[in-house]
């Protein structure tokens, strides 16, 4: 067999296996749980005119985890 034939057979088999595979997904959370208040502020705090905003969806993930490994960039908040 030629190299082209072997590669063609491999591609066809890989594509057919990928199409035949089924992904089973079971949600472990809800939209309301993901978008609700997850801050330390009280739910009843409505915010203030001086810049203290009302509670909302705030990620607890470190911003540094979004940078590439070994990054020495400074992050200001």
HUTAUR-V393167 format. One record per backbone hydrogen bond with DSSP energy under -1.0 kcal/mol. CO is the residue of the C=O (numbers start at 0). NH is the residue of the N-H. E is the energy in kcal/mol with one decimal. If there is no record, write none. Layout:
BEGIN
co=(CO;CO)
nh=(NH;NH)
e=(E;E)
END
This chain:
BEGIN
co=(1;2;3;4;5;6;7;8;9;10;11;12;13;14;15;16;29;30;41;47;50;51;55;61;62;63;67)
nh=(5;6;7;8;9;10;11;12;13;14;15;16;17;18;19;20;33;34;44;50;52;47;37;64;65;66;70)
e=(-2.1;-2.5;-2.5;-2.5;-2.3;-2.5;-2.3;-2.5;-2.6;-2.6;-2.3;-2.2;-2.0;-1.9;-1.6;-1.4;-1.8;-1.9;-1.4;-1.1;-1.2;-2.9;-1.2;-1.5;-1.5;-1.2;-1.8)
END
